[in-house]
Amino acid sequence: MITIAKPEIARAISLELLDVGAIQIRPAKPFTWASGWKSPIYCDNRLALSFPETRSIIKHYLSDVIRSQFPDAEAIAGVATAGIPQGVLVAESLDLPFMYVRSKPKGHGMENLVEGKLEKGQKIVLVEDLVSTGGSSIKAAEALKSAGAEVLGMAAIFTYGFDVAVENFEKANIKLVCLSDYPHLLEEALVKKLIQNDELATLKEWRDNPSEWTAS
C-alpha cells in the first residue's frame, strides 16, 4: 500500500525540492535513466542534504510520519545509498537505533548485507529517498526480514507513483508512506511556472507509461 502523508506536506516538500534543484523537469529535452527509460523528470534528493533548511524540513516530516504511522518502531534502517543519510537524520531525531541495508553483501570481512546492530524480532521502519518501481526498496525490506527483523513499513521523500510500484508494494505487503508524489509536484511546478499548461499532457503520459514514453 502506498499513501501520501498529507496534501499540505506533499505541496511543501515538492516546493522545497524544486527550489533547491533536487528535481528537474525537462519535457522537451528528456533525461535518460540508468534503466534506459527516457524521462522528462530527474530527481536527485541527495542535493537536498546540502541545504540545511530543506534538510531539516524533510527530517521533520519523515520523523512525524514515522511517529504517527509506525508508533511501535524500535529502529530505523536506511536503504543504500541515498536512504542512509536521511535515515541517520531521522533516527537521531527519534532517538532510535540506526542501521542500513546494502544493495549487495560486502565482499570481504563479515560479508554483511545489513550493517549495524539488529536484534531478532526488532520492529524496523525503512527510510528511502525516492521510490520508482520499488524494487530496491522491497529488496532491502526482504533482507531485514531474512535477518530476523519485523518490518513495519517504509517512509520515503518522493514517489513517481508508477502502477508497477503500487503492485510491487501490495504484493510484498509493505506499507509505504511518502511525503510527496508526482501529481503534487506538477501542481507546484505549474504554479512556479517551471512548466506550462501545454506540457501537462506529455508529463502525465510519461507517468502512465514510462517505459515507452518519448518526447513529443
C-alpha positions as CSV (number, residue, x, y, z in Angstrom):
1,M,0.0,0.0,0.0
2,I,1.3,3.4,-1.0
3,T,-0.1,6.6,0.7
4,I,0.8,10.2,0.8
5,A,1.3,11.8,4.2
6,K,-0.9,14.9,3.8
7,P,-1.7,17.2,0.8
8,E,-0.1,20.2,2.5
9,I,3.0,18.3,3.3
10,A,3.2,17.0,-0.3
11,R,3.0,20.5,-1.7
12,A,5.6,21.8,0.8
13,I,8.1,19.1,0.0
14,S,7.6,19.4,-3.7
15,L,8.3,23.1,-3.4
16,E,11.4,22.6,-1.4
17,L,12.8,20.0,-3.9
18,L,12.1,22.3,-6.8
19,D,13.6,25.3,-5.1
20,V,16.9,23.6,-4.3
21,G,17.1,22.0,-7.8
22,A,16.8,18.4,-6.5
23,I,14.1,17.9,-9.1
24,Q,14.5,19.0,-12.6
25,I,11.6,18.9,-15.2
26,R,12.6,19.0,-18.8
27,P,9.9,17.6,-21.2
28,A,11.5,18.9,-24.4
29,K,15.0,17.6,-23.5
30,P,14.4,14.4,-21.6
31,F,16.9,12.7,-19.3
32,T,18.0,9.0,-19.7
33,W,17.7,6.9,-16.6
34,A,20.0,4.0,-15.8
35,S,17.2,1.7,-16.9
36,G,17.3,3.2,-20.4
37,W,14.0,4.9,-19.9
38,K,13.6,8.4,-21.3
39,S,12.2,10.7,-18.7
40,P,11.1,14.4,-18.6
41,I,12.0,14.4,-14.9
42,Y,15.1,13.8,-12.9
43,C,15.0,13.5,-9.1
44,D,18.2,13.7,-7.0
45,N,17.2,14.2,-3.4
46,R,20.8,13.9,-2.3
47,L,21.1,17.5,-3.3
48,A,18.6,18.5,-0.6
49,L,21.2,17.4,2.0
50,S,23.4,20.4,1.0
51,F,20.7,22.8,2.1
52,P,20.3,22.9,5.9
53,E,16.8,24.3,6.0
54,T,15.4,21.9,3.4
55,R,17.2,19.0,5.0
56,S,15.7,19.9,8.4
57,I,12.2,20.2,6.9
58,I,12.5,16.7,5.3
59,K,13.8,15.3,8.6
60,H,10.9,16.8,10.5
61,Y,8.2,15.4,8.2
62,L,9.8,12.0,7.9
63,S,10.0,11.8,11.7
64,D,6.4,12.9,12.1
65,V,5.3,10.3,9.6
66,I,7.1,7.5,11.5
67,R,5.7,8.7,14.8
68,S,2.1,8.8,13.5
69,Q,2.1,5.8,11.1
70,F,4.6,3.5,12.8
71,P,4.4,4.3,16.5
72,D,5.9,0.9,17.5
73,A,9.1,1.5,15.6
74,E,12.2,0.3,17.6
75,A,14.8,1.2,15.0
76,I,15.4,3.0,11.7
77,A,17.1,1.4,8.6
78,G,18.3,3.3,5.6
79,V,18.3,1.9,2.1
80,A,21.7,2.3,0.5
81,T,22.8,4.6,-0.6
82,A,20.6,7.7,-0.7
83,G,18.4,6.5,2.2
84,I,21.3,6.3,4.5
85,P,21.9,10.0,5.4
86,Q,18.1,10.6,5.5
87,G,17.7,7.6,7.8
88,V,20.5,8.8,10.1
89,L,18.9,12.2,10.5
90,V,15.5,10.6,11.3
91,A,17.0,8.1,13.7
92,E,18.7,10.9,15.6
93,S,15.5,12.9,15.7
94,L,13.5,10.0,17.0
95,D,16.4,8.8,19.3
96,L,16.3,5.3,17.8
97,P,19.0,2.9,16.8
98,F,20.1,3.1,13.1
99,M,21.3,0.5,10.6
100,Y,21.4,0.3,6.8
101,V,20.9,-2.2,4.1
102,R,23.4,-2.7,1.3
103,S,22.4,-3.4,-2.2
104,K,24.6,-6.5,-2.1
105,P,26.6,-8.2,0.7
106,K,30.0,-6.7,1.5
107,G,32.7,-8.6,-0.5
108,H,35.0,-9.1,2.4
109,G,35.2,-9.4,6.2
110,M,31.8,-10.4,7.7
111,E,30.1,-10.1,4.2
112,N,27.3,-8.2,5.8
113,L,24.1,-7.2,3.9
114,V,22.7,-5.4,6.9
115,E,25.1,-3.0,8.6
116,G,24.5,-2.2,12.3
117,K,23.2,-4.0,15.4
118,L,20.0,-5.9,14.5
119,E,18.1,-7.6,17.3
120,K,15.9,-10.6,16.4
121,G,12.3,-9.5,16.2
122,Q,13.2,-5.8,16.2
123,K,10.5,-3.6,14.8
124,I,12.0,-1.5,12.0
125,V,10.9,1.2,9.6
126,L,12.9,1.7,6.5
127,V,13.7,5.2,5.2
128,E,14.2,5.8,1.4
129,D,14.7,9.0,-0.5
130,L,13.0,8.0,-3.8
131,V,10.7,5.2,-4.9
132,S,10.4,4.5,-8.6
133,T,9.4,0.8,-9.3
134,G,10.1,-0.1,-5.6
135,G,12.4,-3.0,-6.5
136,S,15.4,-1.9,-4.5
137,S,13.3,-0.8,-1.5
138,I,11.4,-4.1,-1.3
139,K,14.7,-6.0,-1.6
140,A,16.0,-4.1,1.4
141,A,12.9,-4.9,3.4
142,E,13.2,-8.6,2.5
143,A,16.9,-8.6,3.6
144,L,15.8,-7.2,7.0
145,K,13.1,-9.8,7.3
146,S,15.6,-12.6,6.4
147,A,17.9,-11.3,9.2
148,G,15.1,-11.7,11.7
149,A,13.6,-8.2,11.8
150,E,9.9,-7.2,11.8
151,V,9.5,-4.6,9.1
152,L,6.6,-2.3,10.0
153,G,6.8,-0.3,6.7
154,M,8.7,2.4,4.9
155,A,8.8,6.2,4.7
156,A,10.1,8.0,1.6
157,I,10.6,11.5,0.5
158,F,9.1,11.2,-3.0
159,T,7.4,8.6,-5.3
160,Y,6.5,8.8,-9.0
161,G,3.5,6.7,-8.2
162,F,4.0,4.2,-11.0
163,D,1.4,1.4,-11.2
164,V,4.2,-1.2,-11.0
165,A,5.4,0.3,-7.7
166,V,1.9,0.1,-6.3
167,E,1.6,-3.5,-7.4
168,N,5.1,-4.4,-6.0
169,F,4.4,-3.0,-2.6
170,E,0.9,-4.6,-2.4
171,K,2.4,-7.9,-3.4
172,A,5.2,-7.6,-0.8
173,N,2.6,-6.5,1.8
174,I,4.7,-3.5,2.8
175,K,3.1,-0.1,3.8
176,L,4.9,2.8,2.2
177,V,4.1,6.4,3.2
178,C,5.6,9.2,1.1
179,L,5.9,12.9,1.8
180,S,5.2,13.9,-1.8
181,D,4.4,12.5,-5.2
182,Y,4.3,13.3,-8.9
183,P,0.9,14.9,-9.1
184,H,1.6,17.3,-6.3
185,L,5.0,18.1,-7.9
186,L,3.4,19.0,-11.2
187,E,0.9,21.3,-9.4
188,E,3.8,23.2,-7.7
189,A,5.9,23.3,-10.9
190,L,2.9,24.8,-12.7
191,V,2.4,27.5,-10.0
192,K,6.1,28.4,-10.2
193,K,5.9,28.5,-14.0
194,L,8.6,25.8,-14.3
195,I,6.3,24.0,-16.7
196,Q,3.5,25.2,-18.9
197,N,-0.1,24.0,-19.2
198,D,0.5,22.7,-22.7
199,E,3.3,20.4,-21.3
200,L,1.0,18.7,-18.7
201,A,-0.4,16.1,-21.2
202,T,3.0,14.7,-22.1
203,L,4.1,14.8,-18.5
204,K,1.1,12.7,-17.5
205,E,1.6,10.3,-20.4
206,W,5.1,9.6,-19.2
207,R,3.9,8.7,-15.7
208,D,1.2,6.4,-17.2
209,N,3.7,4.5,-19.5
210,P,7.3,5.5,-18.6
211,S,9.0,2.6,-20.4
212,E,7.6,3.5,-23.8
213,W,7.3,7.3,-23.5
214,T,9.1,9.6,-25.9
215,A,9.2,13.4,-26.0
216,S,6.7,14.9,-28.4
